[in-house]
């Protein structure tokens, strides 16, 4: 190793020493026995203004270290591809394997460092003369500590995908513009990486409009929705790929009705723990609401000559005694009687009488089902799911018998309330209770210790609590 190499090693050791001292003071100033020059070594001791001022400078330290990391990772890739593979001789399977092991990072992170390093490292011409990096603007921003690895990788990877069909001058102009946006310029703050991705897509549409067409064609070809085999727990796996406009619409529709976390100071208000479903479970329940609403649409397509419906078979004796199970058409797993009752509650029951040989003797009319007119009246009164804090709209809700039908409850507007699918599933076991004094829905539960009249209808004023 020459004199220059020794000097570089000394600089690295000196920088490590300075950063070690800074980190020690920041994490445990009492163990160091001294304070930094400004008397505020620990972030906890800073004012809000000073913290915001120092944050970008600390981040720049990390980005400068990142610039060295990608430069050395690129060299690892160069040596692995050279006639004399020093990495292979040292026992490493590849450049990625060497970087991952030496740096203690994952294979994807090692690959990213090599990719960014190769895109920003100077090249060598056939004559041996040095050439500019493929992405000079990214390289400059990295070396100055203005751009991190993640943002650099997004720019390099996306521009690299169109480099073969875009004029190099246009490509470099796009690179410079994206680096300015990502790193921040003219007093503008740097962009978050997810926003950098959005900007890159916009630039690509401008410089490579024809490239969007094949991507759209591939997406249309790859779109799919599949239903897997039923699990032992009675769950049906769903998987697929949705085209962008369908996926975005579906995601917004679901997310709009998945409650966010709220921080509440008033103990009398509904606590966040009133709904203990996970976010993924709430998405599932919103999907159930959407499917229920779609099946009730007047112009819904027919299946076997009737509106699409779930058929559940259950013995009359099981319903009468309150013991037994039902069976869902096309599925082997039995349904609990509670689930059968909820389906009957919202969709009705039709009695079929058969003889011992299995011949159908009579077919009764649909019972225990709220009519369309009753449902419209209940929607006008309730305005949506009556559980406080639930945002599910009325059109997505099911109508629930407050007093169960088998307990003598009538299928009448004074005994029906709107509940979303998720709350309907848990109304008999969850924290909420319902009553209908004088035909007005009242709830009792978390944050509502007294029976409280509830409505989300804009046309009906709230009533006083009944105690």
C-alpha positions as CSV (number, residue, x, y, z in Angstrom):
1,X,0.0,0.0,0.0
2,X,1.4,3.4,-1.0
3,X,1.7,6.6,1.0
4,X,-1.6,7.9,-0.4
5,X,-3.4,4.7,0.7
6,X,-2.0,5.0,4.2
7,X,-3.1,8.7,4.4
8,X,-6.6,7.6,3.3
9,X,-6.7,5.0,6.0
10,X,-5.7,7.6,8.6
11,X,-8.5,9.9,7.4
12,X,-11.0,7.1,7.7
13,X,-9.8,6.2,11.2
14,X,-10.0,9.9,12.2
15,X,-13.5,10.3,10.8
16,X,-14.6,7.1,12.7
17,X,-13.1,8.5,15.9
18,X,-15.0,11.7,15.5
19,X,-18.3,10.0,14.8
20,X,-17.7,7.5,17.7
21,X,-17.3,10.4,20.1
22,X,-20.3,12.2,18.7
23,X,-22.5,9.1,18.9
24,X,-21.3,8.3,22.5
25,X,-22.2,11.9,23.6
26,X,-25.6,11.6,21.9
27,X,-26.6,8.2,23.4
28,X,-25.0,8.5,26.8
29,X,-23.5,11.9,27.6
30,X,-23.2,11.0,31.2
31,X,-20.7,8.2,30.4
32,X,-18.5,10.5,28.3
33,X,-17.8,13.0,31.1
34,X,-18.0,16.0,28.8
35,X,-20.4,17.9,26.7
36,X,-20.1,19.0,23.1
37,X,-19.0,22.5,22.3
38,X,-22.5,23.9,22.0
39,X,-23.5,22.3,25.3
40,X,-26.2,20.1,23.6
41,X,-24.7,16.7,22.7
42,X,-27.9,14.7,23.2
43,X,-30.9,15.3,20.9
44,X,-33.1,15.4,24.0
45,X,-31.4,18.6,25.2
46,X,-32.1,20.5,22.0
47,X,-34.8,23.1,21.4
48,X,-37.3,22.3,18.7
49,X,-35.7,24.8,16.3
50,X,-32.2,23.5,17.0
51,X,-33.3,19.9,16.5
52,X,-34.8,20.7,13.1
53,X,-31.6,22.6,12.1
54,X,-29.4,19.8,13.1
55,X,-31.4,16.9,11.6
56,X,-30.4,17.6,8.0
57,X,-26.7,18.0,8.9
58,X,-26.7,14.6,10.7
59,X,-28.5,13.1,7.7
60,X,-25.8,14.5,5.4
61,X,-23.1,12.7,7.5
62,X,-24.9,9.5,6.7
63,X,-25.3,10.3,3.0
64,X,-21.5,11.0,2.7
65,X,-20.8,7.6,4.3
66,X,-23.3,6.2,1.8
67,X,-21.3,7.7,-1.1
68,X,-18.2,5.8,0.1
69,X,-20.2,2.6,0.5
70,X,-21.6,2.6,-3.0
71,X,-18.2,3.5,-4.4
72,X,-16.5,0.5,-2.7
73,X,-19.5,-1.8,-3.6
74,X,-19.0,-0.8,-7.3
75,X,-15.3,-1.7,-7.0
76,X,-16.3,-5.1,-5.6
77,X,-18.5,-5.7,-8.7
78,X,-15.6,-4.6,-11.0
79,X,-13.2,-7.0,-9.4
80,X,-15.6,-9.9,-9.4
81,X,-16.0,-9.5,-13.2
82,X,-12.3,-9.0,-13.9
83,X,-10.0,-11.9,-15.1
84,X,-8.4,-11.9,-11.7
85,X,-11.3,-12.5,-9.3
86,X,-9.9,-11.5,-5.9
87,X,-13.3,-11.9,-4.3
88,X,-13.8,-15.4,-5.6
89,X,-10.3,-16.2,-4.4
90,X,-11.3,-15.0,-0.9
91,X,-14.2,-17.4,-0.9
92,X,-17.1,-15.2,-1.9
93,X,-19.7,-16.5,-4.4
94,X,-20.2,-13.1,-6.0
95,X,-19.8,-9.4,-5.6
96,X,-23.3,-9.2,-4.0
97,X,-22.3,-12.0,-1.6
98,X,-19.1,-10.2,-0.7
99,X,-20.8,-6.9,0.0
100,X,-23.6,-8.5,1.9
101,X,-21.2,-10.4,4.2
102,X,-18.6,-7.6,4.6
103,X,-21.2,-5.0,5.3
104,X,-23.6,-7.2,7.2
105,X,-26.6,-6.3,5.0
106,X,-29.2,-8.2,3.0
107,X,-28.6,-9.4,-0.5
108,X,-31.1,-6.8,-1.9
109,X,-29.3,-4.0,-0.1
110,X,-26.0,-5.3,-1.4
111,X,-27.4,-5.4,-4.9
112,X,-28.7,-1.8,-4.6
113,X,-25.3,-0.5,-3.4
114,X,-23.5,-2.2,-6.3
115,X,-26.1,-0.9,-8.8
116,X,-25.9,2.7,-7.6
117,X,-22.1,2.5,-7.4
118,X,-21.7,1.1,-10.9
119,X,-24.0,3.9,-12.3
120,X,-22.1,6.7,-10.5
121,X,-18.5,5.4,-10.8
122,X,-16.1,6.9,-13.4
123,X,-15.6,4.6,-16.4
124,X,-12.5,3.8,-18.4
125,X,-12.2,4.2,-22.2
126,X,-10.5,1.6,-24.4
127,X,-7.5,4.0,-24.5
128,X,-7.3,3.8,-20.7
129,X,-8.5,7.4,-20.2
130,X,-11.2,8.0,-17.5
131,X,-14.7,8.7,-18.7
132,X,-17.7,10.4,-16.9
133,X,-20.1,8.3,-14.9
134,X,-23.3,7.1,-16.7
135,X,-25.3,9.2,-14.3
136,X,-23.1,12.3,-13.5
137,X,-25.7,14.3,-11.8
138,X,-26.5,11.5,-9.4
139,X,-22.8,10.9,-8.8
140,X,-22.2,14.6,-7.9
141,X,-25.2,14.7,-5.6
142,X,-24.0,11.5,-3.8
143,X,-20.4,12.8,-3.4
144,X,-21.8,16.1,-1.9
145,X,-24.0,14.2,0.6
146,X,-27.1,15.7,-1.0
147,X,-28.7,12.5,-2.2
148,X,-29.1,9.1,-0.4
149,X,-28.8,5.6,-1.8
150,X,-32.5,4.9,-1.9
151,X,-33.4,8.0,-4.0
152,X,-30.3,7.5,-6.2
153,X,-31.3,3.9,-6.9
154,X,-34.9,4.9,-7.9
155,X,-33.5,7.4,-10.4
156,X,-30.8,5.1,-11.8
157,X,-33.1,2.0,-12.1
158,X,-36.0,3.8,-13.8
159,X,-33.9,5.9,-16.2
160,X,-31.8,2.8,-17.0
161,X,-35.0,1.0,-18.1
162,X,-35.6,3.5,-20.9
163,X,-32.0,4.5,-21.7
164,X,-31.8,2.3,-24.8
165,X,-34.7,4.2,-26.6
166,X,-34.3,7.8,-25.3
167,X,-31.8,10.4,-26.6
168,X,-28.8,10.6,-24.2
169,X,-29.2,14.4,-24.0
170,X,-32.8,14.1,-23.0
171,X,-32.0,11.4,-20.5
172,X,-29.3,13.5,-18.8
173,X,-31.6,16.5,-18.7
174,X,-34.2,14.3,-17.0
175,X,-31.6,13.0,-14.6
176,X,-30.5,16.5,-13.6
177,X,-34.1,17.6,-13.1
178,X,-34.9,14.6,-10.9
179,X,-31.7,15.0,-8.8
180,X,-32.7,18.7,-8.2
181,X,-36.1,17.6,-7.0
182,X,-34.9,14.7,-4.9
183,X,-32.0,16.6,-3.3
184,X,-33.8,19.9,-3.0
185,X,-32.6,23.1,-4.7
186,X,-33.2,26.9,-4.6
187,X,-34.3,26.7,-1.0
188,X,-36.7,23.8,-1.6
189,X,-36.7,20.9,0.8
190,X,-35.6,17.4,-0.5
191,X,-38.4,15.1,-1.6
192,X,-39.3,11.9,0.2
193,X,-38.4,8.8,-1.8
194,X,-42.0,7.8,-2.4
195,X,-42.5,11.2,-4.0
196,X,-39.3,10.8,-6.0
197,X,-40.8,7.6,-7.5
198,X,-43.9,9.5,-8.5
199,X,-41.8,12.3,-10.2
200,X,-39.8,9.7,-12.0
201,X,-42.9,8.1,-13.5
202,X,-44.0,11.6,-14.6
203,X,-40.7,12.3,-16.3
204,X,-40.7,8.9,-18.0
205,X,-44.1,9.6,-19.5
206,X,-42.7,12.8,-20.9
207,X,-39.5,11.5,-22.4
208,X,-40.7,8.0,-23.3
209,X,-44.4,8.2,-24.1
210,X,-44.3,5.0,-26.3
211,X,-42.9,3.0,-23.3
212,X,-46.2,3.4,-21.4
213,X,-48.2,1.5,-24.0
214,X,-46.3,-1.8,-23.7
215,X,-46.5,-1.5,-19.9
216,X,-50.2,-1.0,-20.1
217,X,-50.6,-3.9,-22.5
218,X,-48.6,-6.2,-20.2
219,X,-50.7,-5.0,-17.2
220,X,-54.0,-5.8,-19.0
221,X,-52.7,-9.2,-20.0
222,X,-51.5,-10.0,-16.4
223,X,-54.6,-8.8,-14.6
224,X,-56.3,-11.6,-12.7
225,X,-58.5,-12.4,-9.7
226,X,-58.3,-16.0,-8.3
227,X,-60.0,-17.9,-5.5
228,X,-58.1,-20.6,-3.8
229,X,-59.2,-23.8,-2.1
230,X,-61.0,-23.4,1.2
231,X,-58.8,-23.8,4.3
232,X,-59.6,-26.0,7.2
233,X,-60.8,-23.0,9.1
234,X,-63.3,-22.1,6.4
235,X,-61.3,-19.2,4.9
236,X,-61.2,-18.7,1.2
237,X,-57.8,-17.4,-0.1
238,X,-58.1,-14.6,-2.6
239,X,-55.2,-13.4,-4.8
240,X,-54.7,-11.4,-7.9
241,X,-53.3,-8.4,-9.8
242,X,-55.5,-5.4,-10.5
243,X,-54.9,-2.8,-13.2
244,X,-53.9,0.5,-11.8
245,X,-57.3,2.3,-12.1
246,X,-59.2,-0.6,-10.7
247,X,-56.8,-1.2,-7.9
248,X,-56.6,2.5,-7.0
249,X,-60.4,2.8,-6.9
250,X,-60.8,-0.3,-4.8
251,X,-58.1,0.8,-2.4
252,X,-59.5,4.2,-1.9
253,X,-63.0,2.9,-1.5
254,X,-61.8,0.5,1.2
255,X,-59.4,2.8,3.0
256,X,-62.0,5.6,3.1
257,X,-64.0,3.5,5.5
258,X,-61.2,2.0,7.6
259,X,-61.1,4.1,10.7
260,X,-57.8,5.9,11.5
261,X,-56.2,5.9,15.0
262,X,-57.4,8.8,17.1
263,X,-55.9,10.2,20.3
264,X,-58.7,11.2,22.7
265,X,-58.3,13.1,26.0
266,X,-62.0,13.0,27.0
267,X,-62.7,9.7,28.8
268,X,-66.4,9.9,28.0
269,X,-65.7,9.7,24.3
270,X,-65.3,6.4,22.5
271,X,-61.8,5.0,23.1
272,X,-59.7,3.7,20.2
273,X,-59.8,0.2,21.9
274,X,-63.5,0.0,21.3
275,X,-62.7,-1.6,17.9
276,X,-60.0,-4.2,18.4
277,X,-59.9,-5.4,14.8
278,X,-56.6,-5.1,12.9
279,X,-56.4,-2.8,9.9
280,X,-56.4,-5.9,7.6
281,X,-59.5,-7.3,9.3
282,X,-61.3,-4.0,8.9
283,X,-60.4,-3.9,5.2
284,X,-62.0,-7.4,4.9
285,X,-65.1,-6.3,6.6
286,X,-65.4,-3.2,4.4
287,X,-65.1,-5.5,1.4
288,X,-68.0,-7.6,2.8
289,X,-70.1,-4.4,3.0
290,X,-69.3,-3.5,-0.6
291,X,-70.2,-7.0,-1.8
292,X,-73.4,-7.0,0.2
293,X,-74.4,-3.7,-1.4
294,X,-73.5,-4.9,-4.9
295,X,-75.7,-8.0,-4.4
296,X,-78.7,-5.7,-3.6
297,X,-78.4,-3.5,-6.6
298,X,-81.6,-3.5,-8.7
299,X,-79.9,-4.2,-12.0
300,X,-77.4,-6.7,-10.6
301,X,-76.6,-9.5,-13.1
302,X,-78.5,-12.8,-12.5
303,X,-77.1,-16.1,-11.6
304,X,-79.2,-19.2,-12.5
305,X,-82.2,-16.9,-13.2
306,X,-82.1,-15.1,-9.9
307,X,-80.1,-12.3,-8.2
308,X,-76.7,-13.6,-6.9
309,X,-77.2,-15.0,-3.4
310,X,-75.5,-17.2,-0.9
311,X,-77.5,-20.3,-0.2
312,X,-77.2,-21.9,3.3
313,X,-78.9,-25.1,4.1
314,X,-79.9,-25.7,7.7
315,X,-82.4,-28.1,9.4
316,X,-85.5,-26.5,10.9
317,X,-84.9,-28.5,14.1
318,X,-81.4,-26.9,14.5
319,X,-83.0,-23.4,14.2
320,X,-85.8,-24.3,16.6
321,X,-83.5,-25.7,19.3
322,X,-80.7,-23.3,18.7
323,X,-78.2,-26.1,18.3
324,X,-76.5,-27.5,15.1
325,X,-74.8,-26.2,12.0
326,X,-75.6,-25.0,8.5
327,X,-73.9,-25.7,5.2
328,X,-72.8,-23.1,2.6
329,X,-73.6,-24.0,-1.0
330,X,-70.4,-25.2,-2.7
331,X,-68.3,-25.4,0.5
332,X,-67.5,-28.3,2.8
333,X,-67.0,-26.5,6.0
334,X,-70.1,-26.2,8.2
335,X,-71.3,-22.8,9.4
336,X,-72.0,-22.1,13.1
337,X,-75.6,-21.5,13.9
338,X,-74.7,-17.9,14.9
339,X,-73.4,-17.3,11.4
340,X,-76.6,-18.9,9.9
341,X,-78.8,-16.7,12.1
342,X,-76.9,-13.5,10.9
343,X,-77.4,-14.5,7.3
344,X,-81.1,-15.1,7.9
345,X,-81.2,-11.8,9.8
346,X,-80.1,-9.8,6.8
347,X,-81.2,-11.9,3.8
348,X,-84.2,-13.9,5.0
349,X,-85.3,-17.5,5.2
350,X,-87.2,-19.7,2.8
351,X,-88.7,-22.9,4.1
352,X,-88.4,-26.0,1.9
353,X,-90.3,-29.2,3.0
354,X,-89.0,-32.5,1.8
355,X,-90.2,-36.1,2.4
356,X,-87.9,-38.8,3.8
357,X,-86.8,-39.7,0.3
358,X,-85.7,-36.1,-0.4
359,X,-88.5,-35.0,-2.6
360,X,-89.5,-31.3,-2.4
361,X,-93.1,-31.2,-1.2
362,X,-93.5,-27.5,-0.7
363,X,-91.7,-24.2,-1.0
364,X,-92.6,-21.4,1.3
365,X,-92.2,-17.7,0.7
366,X,-89.3,-15.7,2.0
367,X,-89.6,-14.8,5.7
368,X,-87.7,-12.8,8.2
369,X,-86.5,-10.5,5.5
370,X,-86.9,-6.7,5.6
371,X,-88.6,-5.6,2.4
372,X,-87.1,-2.9,0.1
373,X,-89.6,-0.4,1.4
374,X,-88.8,-1.2,5.1
375,X,-85.1,-0.9,4.3
376,X,-85.6,2.6,2.7
377,X,-87.4,3.7,5.8
378,X,-84.7,2.4,8.1
379,X,-82.0,4.1,6.0
380,X,-83.9,7.4,6.2
381,X,-84.0,7.0,10.0
382,X,-80.4,5.7,10.8
383,X,-78.3,7.1,8.0
384,X,-75.6,4.5,8.2
385,X,-74.2,1.9,10.7
386,X,-75.5,2.9,14.1
387,X,-72.4,2.0,16.0
388,X,-70.6,5.3,17.1
389,X,-67.4,6.0,15.1
390,X,-68.3,3.7,12.2
391,X,-68.3,5.5,8.8
392,X,-69.9,2.7,6.7
393,X,-72.7,4.3,4.5
394,X,-76.3,3.2,4.7
395,X,-76.2,1.6,1.3
396,X,-73.5,-0.9,2.4
397,X,-75.2,-1.9,5.6
398,X,-77.3,-4.9,6.6
399,X,-80.5,-4.6,8.6
400,X,-80.3,-6.3,12.0
401,X,-83.2,-7.6,14.1
402,X,-82.6,-6.0,17.5
403,X,-84.9,-8.5,19.2
404,X,-84.1,-11.8,17.4
405,X,-86.8,-13.4,15.3
406,X,-86.7,-16.6,17.2
407,X,-87.2,-14.7,20.4
408,X,-90.4,-13.1,19.1
409,X,-88.9,-10.1,17.4
410,X,-90.9,-8.8,14.4
411,X,-89.6,-8.0,11.0
412,X,-90.6,-4.4,11.4
413,X,-88.9,-1.0,11.1
414,X,-89.2,-0.6,14.9
415,X,-87.1,-3.7,15.4
416,X,-84.5,-3.2,12.6
417,X,-81.3,-1.1,12.6
418,X,-78.5,-0.7,10.1
419,X,-75.2,-2.4,10.9
420,X,-72.1,-2.8,8.8
421,X,-70.9,-6.4,8.2
422,X,-68.2,-6.2,10.8
423,X,-70.4,-4.9,13.6
424,X,-73.2,-7.3,12.6
425,X,-70.8,-10.2,13.1
426,X,-70.0,-9.1,16.7
427,X,-73.1,-7.5,17.9
428,X,-74.1,-10.4,20.1
429,X,-70.6,-10.9,21.6
430,X,-69.0,-7.5,21.3
431,X,-69.0,-4.4,23.5
432,X,-72.1,-2.8,22.0
433,X,-75.7,-3.3,23.0
434,X,-78.8,-2.1,21.1
435,X,-82.4,-1.2,22.2
436,X,-85.4,0.3,20.4
437,X,-87.5,2.3,22.8
438,X,-90.4,3.9,20.9
439,X,-88.8,2.6,17.6
440,X,-85.7,4.8,18.0
441,X,-82.2,3.1,18.0
442,X,-80.3,3.4,21.2
443,X,-76.7,2.2,21.9
444,X,-74.7,1.4,25.0
445,X,-71.1,0.6,25.0
446,X,-67.5,2.0,25.2
447,X,-67.8,5.8,25.9
448,X,-71.6,5.5,26.1
449,X,-72.4,4.3,29.6
450,X,-76.0,5.2,29.3
451,X,-78.5,4.3,26.6
452,X,-77.9,6.9,24.0
453,X,-80.1,7.6,21.0
454,X,-78.1,7.4,17.8
455,X,-78.6,8.6,14.3
456,X,-76.5,9.6,11.3
457,X,-79.4,10.9,9.3
458,X,-79.1,14.5,8.4
459,X,-82.9,14.8,8.3
460,X,-83.6,13.7,11.9
461,X,-82.4,15.6,15.0
462,X,-80.8,13.8,17.9
463,X,-82.9,12.9,20.9
464,X,-81.9,13.2,24.5
465,X,-80.4,10.2,26.4
466,X,-82.9,7.9,28.1
467,X,-80.6,6.9,30.9
